[in-house]
């Protein structure tokens, strides 16, 4: 995933999007029902759900959205071949059928995937949904004027690398076949056992060719989900959704769609959002947010009020904050120096700088501590809770730095509690105990991103973070450690510029597996193998804490997104 902010991931989003010990299910307010807010805990249909957001729901076109699992607000309008399981915690990290009857049928080597649509699927105007519409929806996502979606289809589909979309190339993609109105077949360049995860992206949303209005489609996309767009002002700043009368639970057992209307209002300050949710007056009593967390100060205030605390949902998303090394820059070309820094790190102080243990958990593995990623516990450079300065000094001496050394740590000036000055200062203080003097280089956010993602400009040591496009080790490890993904003249995410044939080969071997549990185990083993090279220092996994209005019922938070699933919410 493009490295998202804590507050507004694209999971898309951002969205987007962040964690308790592995295997522990995330939970919302008291057993995820409305007992905390009083009254009947059974969710009922009706009413208006208000969504208070900081970031506008821009580019509301399935071709342009970069989402995982279908997104949050987008999944109310756009259905896809598969989707995320709408359940709490680890159970929600599974991929399940959506428009399709199953999660896909691969050929022997997972280079061909076949799907069959459910019967009775209709758009908001009552016309049937066909596989030709899904093929066309995918093809239009290749149009340059509709860019923004995930890049996988261009990389994975046979002959898709240079395709420019249906507006310029009427022939379409031969890699996608639709032998009949309910069958669709995908031909891939290489084995991809995780194709069912990719099929959750909004690019797999059906789009009727006759209703396509190009760049204007976002103002009124044709709904295949439980709600249709009746208002879209200022490019998603104010979005109003009402029921699609042709949708039913008979053909969609994932979305509950309890409210009659969903009113999304964006462009709000995060503190204002939390104040309004806390007060829960008027329409705000039936309000949620899909992109705004409680900060440290806000959480402390809320935690002191039992009534408010009962309305806080806790979520976990596959996301890791870490120190990144560039081994091309001295002294980080010496593995003993990288190991010394790994031993010296004080994760307790870093966690405190990130907002405390309620908002961050210490990390010693690069993969998030969730089963679906293949989490395999390891701590290759045990620093304890406060750092092992003695071991770090010993390694520095072996590396030829008997009297210590001076290095520079690059970070962002954004107050995001991830790559910000607070985290950098905590690292600086810890390394000082080991005889390492750290000079801090703070950059404005855009300059920071440009610098760390350029092969020619990448600093020797910097703060970084990564979130997965879906809950698996593949989209977590490959972009960062697959040598074939090093981009020399663009945005590069392989920070360590690792190009290890054995790592590349293992990534290919795991990608062939359609048994996702077996694949997860191997992702975990690969994580540990890569970890031995000390190319990163895992610091912490964020925890999402979000308020809901007092009349909100049926809070569901999966480990796929880490945030409240808007498709499950009911209002009092």
PyMOL commands that set and color helices and strands:
alter all, ss='L'
color gray80, all
select helices_A, chain A and resi 35-37+74-76+90-93+131-140+144-146+152-156+195-198+202-204+209-211+214-219+270-279+282-286+296-303+306-309+335-344+347-353+371-373+389-398+421-432+445-452+474-481+483-485+501-511+516-531+566-568
alter helices_A, ss='H'
color red, helices_A
select strands_A, chain A and resi 48-52+82-84+95-97+105-106+112-116+176-180+183-187+227-233+238-243+261-265+287-288+312-315+319-325+360-362+405-412+436-443+461-467+536-542+544-547+552-553+570-571
alter strands_A, ss='S'
color yellow, strands_A
deselect
rebuild
show_as cartoon
